[in-house]
Every structure is written in C-alpha cells, then in structure tokens.
Amino acid sequence: AIAPLISNFFLMAYALINYACFASSLASSPGWRPSFKYYNMWVALVGSLVCLAIMFAINWYMALITLGVICAIYVYLNYQKPDVNWGSSAQAQMYTDALKANLKLGSVGDHIKTYRPQLLVLTGAPHHRPPLVDLGSHITKEVGLMVCGQVILGELTQANIRKCTSQKENKWMQKRKVKGFTSVVCSPNLRTGVQSMLQLTGMGKMRPNSILMGYKHNWRSCTYEEIDDYVGVIHDAFDMNYGVCVLRMKGGLDISTIETKKDRMTITPDSGLGRPSHSLNTEKKPTTLELPNTNGPTEGNTVSSTPDSVQLTIASDLP
C-alpha cells in the first residue's frame, strides 16, 4: 500500500521540475539558460502533464492524497511568507506581466471616467510625517499610485548615495500596510530636488498627476531662501500641470523631533499597594519633559510626573 504513495511522490517531483522549467522559459527570465541541445519548453509542459496522468493511472486516490499534501505545503508557505528570496519563476512572470501591462496602458487614451488621483507625497522620510502618508493612502484608496518623495540636501557623496538606496522606508511602509513607493533624490536644495522628482517620477502612464505636501508652519522664523523654495515648489507643480494639495494640522506634521522615553521607564512591583508603580531610572523622582511648541514663542510645554500622579501643563499663546 505504501509503494503507490512513494511512486506518486516521485512522479509529483518530476512533474514539478518539468513545470518549473516551462514556467521559467515562459517568463523569459535572463537567469534561465538551459544548455541541453534539444530542450523545448512545450516538451517540459507535456512531461509534467504525463507525470500527472501516470499518477492517476497507478492509483487515483493515492494521487489525490499526493496532490492534497503538495497543496497543503504550498498554502502553508504562502501563509507563513518566510523571509527568503526564492528567485522563483513566479517572480519573473510577475515582472513580465507588469511590464507588458504598463506598455499596453501607454497606448490607452485618457478619459474622465477612468481618472484617478496619482500622488507624489512630499513627506521627506515617510516615518517622520505619518499624517501625510495616511492621507495620501486614503486618497488613493490602494487603487491609485502613491509615491513618497524625499529630498536629501547635500552633494552626491557616498553617504548620501547609501541613504538614497536604503530600503528602510519601504519596510516602514510595508509594516504600516501602506501601498505605495518611495522616491529619494539628492540635491543641493529642496526646489531642485522636487523639480527632479516632478519630471522623472513614474513610468509611462503610471506617473503622479498631483502633489501632496505639508503646510510650512515655521514660515515666520525660517530664512528667505527656505520660503522661496517652498513657494517655488508650488509654482513648479502648477507649471507642470500638477494638482497641489496642502495639508495643515495644528502642531505641524513633523514628528522627527519627538523623543520617546519608553526605553528609560521601568516597572517595579509595589507589594504594599498591590499594584505596580512607575519610576524613571528606578528612582522615584519627579521628571519634567520639555515639548517643542510649534505655534510660536511661549513659556514652553512641560509634563511633570511622579510615581503616583501625572500632571500635564500646556502653555500656548493661542486664543
């Protein structure tokens, strides 16, 4: 009873190998270069089908069991998504299909019924301005193109090149479950970098038609050159027939200056009260956290805390 099962597993292995050869040839992968003189992709496909037919000819219910086991392994691997780059023919076929679809899309005329927003979101580093990323994701609804643009100020040095080719931002967007891409350029100033992205971001019809940017809250205190770059970006977008969206939020969008104190907090049990007490650096001393105020010069925002109480004081010059 075990012999038909073993034979079916061997035949399934041969069938999968033949199908892998056929799929690699169908995807036209540059890394697939069979050296056998009489190799033919259609012969490989026929060989795979013949193996399946022999499996059912030997024992049909053992063949069904074998197919069930193989399908279960495939579903398990597809569900677990191990962090391994298999270099499979499916990846090569995915690239080929995307390229053909983009080329075909280039010959399709624009129509108002098929219009959809395609955004270039000027986030800088995306994890520094999550509200911009989230708003762009809500606008595109995962059915439109969204590209998060970042301009690294400075010369094209090796350090800046490494920043431009870093995959950290893509991983952050995947972890946040945001469907989009990143575009990083190195430029001596903001306006020149955005001009490069406006001209070069995208491919074919898959190009942004609008930009989404944040409101410049520090326009009163920044330099004239920074204001000129900011306003110039808006003018350049209009000149290139881009739509412009500006998001303004109270307190600003940039959270890169906020430092969390979680790593320095420890929790120690308090046997007398029967509940944990929180302390900073294991010492029960009041602490004061200075928060930046982006709404103008004030006396400062402070948060004072003790092990048994928390007091929040916010100073603001807003009415």
N, C-alpha and C positions, 0 to 999 in steps of 0.2 A: 504493500500500500504506500510505502514511502518512496519507492522508485519513481512512480509517475510524478510525484511532487518535486523530487530533485531534478528530473528531466525538464519539467516545466520551468523551474527557476533558471536552469542553464539556457533554455530557449528564450526566456524573457531577457536574460543578459545579452544574448546575441541580438535580439530584436531591438533593444535599447541602443546598443552600439551602432547598429545599422541606421537607426533613425537619427542618432546624433550626427553621423556622417552626412546624412541627407539634409538635416537642418542647418549644419554649418555651411554646406555648399549653397543652400537656398539663401542664406543670409549674406553670402559673398564676403565672409569675414577675411580680412587680409592675412590673419594668422593661420588660416586653414589652407594648407598647400599639400594635398596628398600626392605622394611620389609614385604610387602604383600606376603603371602604364595604362592599364585597362580600366581604371576607376571611372565610374559613372554614378552620378547622384541618384538617378532613377533606378539603377540596379540595387543601390543600397536601400531605397524605399521598398522595392519588391522583396528584397531579402528580409526586411523587417516584417512585412505582411505574411510572408511564407512561414516565418517562425511562429507567428501568432496562430496561423492555420494549423500547423503541426501540433501546437499545444492543445487545441481543442480536439484534434483527431486522436491524440493519445488518451486523454481523459478530460472531458469537458468540465466536470465540476472541480477537478484539481486546477484546471486553467482559470476558472472563476476565482478560486481561492488565491492563486498566484497574483491575478490582477488586483484583487482586493488588498493584498498585502502591499503591493507596489503603490497603489493609490493612497493607502494609509500613510506610507512613508513620505510620499510627496506632499500630502496635506499637512503632515506634522512639520516638515521642513519649511513649507510655505507659511505656516502659522508662527513658528518659532523665529523665523528670519534671523538665522545666525549671522554674526558679523564676519562673513567670509566672502571674498570676491571669487566666485567660481569661474568667471570668464566663460560663461555658458553661451551656447548658440542663441538662446532666447534674448540675451542682452544685445548681441549683434543684430538680431532681427528687429528688436525694438528701435535701435538706431536707424536701421534702414527704412522702417515704416515711417518714423518721424521725419526723416529727410525727404522721402517721397511725398508725404502729406504736405510738408511745407512748400516744396516745389510746385505741387498741384495747386496749393492755395494762392500762390503768386499769380496764377492766370485767372483767378476769380475776381470779378469786379466788385467794388464796394457798393453796399446797399444799406439804406437806413434801417431796414428790418433786421439786418444781421449785425448792426453796430453793437459793439460792447466796449466798455472802458478798459483801456490798457495803460497801466500806471507805471511811471517812473517815480518812485518814492524816495525823496532826498532825506534819508534817515541818518546819514553818517554810518557809524556802526549800528546795525539794527537793534542790538540789545541795549543801546543807550537811549533809544526812543521807541519803546514798545507801543505807545498810543498811535503813532504814525503807522507802524506796521499793522496793527489791528484794524485801524480804519481802512487802510488800503485793502486788507484782506476782506473786510465786509463789503467794500465797494465792488471788488472783482468777483466775490462770491465763488471763488475757485473755478470760475468758468472764463476768466479773463486773465491776461498777462499782468503780472506784477513783478517789477524789478526794483530791489532796494539798492539805491546808489550811494556810494561813499567816496568822498574825495580826500585823499591823503595829501596834506600840504607838505611840500618839500621837493627836493630833487630826486631823480630816479636812481637812488642808491640801492645797494644790495638789501639793506634792512627794509626799505620801503617796498622793494620787489617781493620780499617774503611776505609782507603784510598784504600785498595785492593778491597773492596766490594762496593765501591761507583759506582753509575750509572751515574755520571756526564759526563764521557767521552762518554758513549753510547748515551746519549741525545745530546751531541755536534755533534756526527757523524750523527745522525738522522736529526738534524737541517741542517747540511751541505749536506744532501742527499747522504751520502757515505754508500755503502753497505759493511758492514764488522763487525768484532767482536773486542773485546778488551781482552787482557790477562795481568794481573797485578800480579807480584810476589814481594816478599820482600826478599832481600838478602844483605849480608854484602858488596858485591862488584858487579860491573857490569858483569864481566865474569861469575861468578857463577849463577847470575840470568838469563843470556841469555842461559847458559847451561841447566838450568831447563826448560826454555821455548822451546828450541830446542828438548828436549826429551819428553815433556809432552803435548805440544800444539796440539790440534786437537783430532779427534776420528775416528778410522778406516782408511778408505781411504781419509777422509776429514782432511788431515794433510798438513801443509806447506811443499813445496819442495824447496823453495828459501827464502833468507832473503834480505830485502832492508834496507839499513842503510845510514846515512849521513856521509859525509867526516869530519874528525876531523881537523877543521881549526886552533885550538889553540895548535897544536902539538909542537910548538916551546916553548911555555910558560908553558905547563902543566907538571905535575910530571911524573916521570918514571913509576910509578905504573899505572897511567891512560893510558899511551901509551901501556904498556904491556897488560892491559885489552882489549884495543881496537883491537890490533893486534891479541891477543889470541882469541877474538870472531870470527874473520875471519878464523883463523886456525881451530877452533872447528867446524865451519859451513862446511868447506871442509871435515874435518874428518868424519862428519855425512852425507856426500853426499848431502849437500845443495848447491844450486847455490847462488852466492853472487853478489848483485848489490850495488854499492856505488854511491850516488848522491852528486855531488859537485856544489854548487851555490856561486856566488860572494856575499860576505857579510854573508854567513852562512845560516843555516836553522832555528835556534832557535830564536823565536820572543818573548820569555817569558820576556825578559828584557825591551822590548819597552813599555813605558807608554804613554797612550793616554791622551791628555789634553782636550778632548771634554767636559767633565763634568764641567770644570772650565771656559769654554768660555760662554759668554752671548752676546746676540744680542740686541742692543738698537736702536730705530729709530732715524734718523737724519733728522729733519724737514727742515733744511736749504738746504741740498743737495738732498733730495728726495729719498735717498737710505739708507739702514741700514749700520751701521758701527760696526765693531767687536772690542771688547775690552776684556782684560783679567782681571777678578775680578772687572769689571765695572770701571777700571781705565785705562786711555789712556797712558800707559807706555810701552816703548819697552820691549820686553821679549826675552830671549835667551834660547834656548833649546839645551842642550848638548846631542849629539847622540853618542853611543858607536861605535868605529871603530874596526871592527873585522879583518882588513887586516894588522894590525901591529901597532907599536907606531907611532903616528903622532901628529900634533898640536891640533887635535880634530876637530869635525864637529859641526858647530853651525848653528842655524836658528834664524835670528833676524826678528822681526815683529813689525810693528806699525799699528795703526788703518787704515791708508790709503795706506800702502805699505808693501810688504813682500820681504825679501832678503834672499837668500839661499847661504851659503858659505860652501863648502866641501873641506876639506884638506885631501889629500891622498898621499901616497908615491908610488903609482903605476905609471909606466911609461905612 
